[in-house]
């Protein structure tokens, strides 16, 4: 093999291997986030009947991606590793081209929430990886193994087990690294703000017609006081794409029980109250009451009792309909205050159904999945 071919081999091996390891690892940090991304694709493809396969598919993909990257870098099972990597790229490169063209989702989720790139950049990245994968498959015999054949099997088994267990840990517990804008220490109001000079710039266009001729006008020169012109329509054009706030759709609406009709209803917006309250606010987040894990409900009852004792608000935030809230409360007699928020927002806030988030003046002071909600003594130490 020529020196040029050797250099291409080394670069392809490092580029493809490191990218697979990094991509698999970042998605394994938050498998539920990747699951939700798969569900977004299934919705666009009208395949919602396959939702139950989204989580198993996410676990399989992140484990395989991580393991194949490690196998390539170590040079073990070279023939099958290079073939499987090429199959990966043959499948995902056309898929990301479709995503770039159709734009069904703004972010493909290739690197989880750790590193977000545009759909077109994702496609270009995959084209480069596809070229590298083809070269590696054709030259697999020249891949220099870093381990003996005797060590290959235990290392491969350990890598697969490590990848799977790490992903499962982040399913049943909160992600070990939180890349989302609701992480502990983040201030939600600050995450909702972006400098207007750096934000998207739009231009309003007014369409007017006169004597059969239609013209476009701007806000500065449209003939609002000229009756000879007839208004046709108004449209908004994006002049300059700018920055977007990390949090765009955080909104919370209180729910209340109407005794006269024996039903639950949406009340007023309490978003600003929650984000500006100088005291602590306890938020029990359960995007779906129907699917909520009930085993640790008593921990939330204890937290609610402590909040009441200290005079702090405690809300159960859910995306479930008021009717479902009523049925759930009638069955469980929790006495919680309920509030409504968007399902996607709640899933982003905390990867647990339910989970507990502690806020103070809009800053996330703590968050726990249902199985790790601290005892009241520990929470009391936090809020003292």
LINGI-V434057 format. One line per field, one symbol per residue. ss: DSSP state (a for helix, b for strand, c for the rest). psi: psi as a letter, one per 20 degrees, with the letter a starting at -180 (. if undefined). burial: # if it has 16 or more other C-alpha atoms within 10 Angstrom, else .. A space follows every 50 residues. Layout:
# LINGI-V434057
ss: ???
psi: ???
burial: ???
This chain:
# LINGI-V434057
ss: ccaaaaaaaaaaaaaaaaaaaaaaaaaaacaaaaaaaaaaaaaacccaaa aaaaaaaaaaaaaaaaaaaaaaaacccaaaaaaaaaaaaaaaaaaaaaaa aaccccccccccccccccaaaaaaaaaaaaaaaaaaaacaaaccccccaa aaaaaaaaaaaaaaaaaaaaaaccccccccccccccbaaaacccccccbc bbbbbbbbbbccbbbbbccccccccccccbbbbbbbbbbbccbccccccc ccbbbbbbccccbbbbbbbcaaaaaacccbbbbbbcccccccccccaaaa aaaaaaaaaaccbbbbbbcccaaaaaaaaaaaccccbbbbccaaaaaaac ccccbbbbbbccbbbbbbbaaacccaaaaaaaac
psi: prhghgghggggggggggggggggghhhhmhhghghgghgghghjlliij hiigghggggghggggghgggghikqlgghghghgggghhghghghgggh ghlhqhpijhkbjhoprrhghgggghgghgghhgghhhkhhipoqiqrhh igghgggggggggghgghhigirqphpojrikrpiqoghhiiqpphiirp pqpppppqqplippqpqrhhjqmhjoiiqppgrpqpqogppbqqqhohko pppqqqpohhikrqqpbrpjghghiipiaqppooonhohhjppihkhhhh gghhggghhikqqpqopqiqqhghgggghhhilhjqpqqprqghghhhgp lqnrrpppqokipohqqqrhijpqqhghhhhhj.
burial: ........#..###############################........ #..##..##.###################.######.###.##..##.## ...#..########....##.###.##.##.######.##..#.#..... .#..##..##..##.######.###..#.#####.####....#...... ....####.............##.....#.#............#..#... .######......##........##....##########..##...#.## ..#####....#########.#..##.........########.###### #####################.##.#..#.....
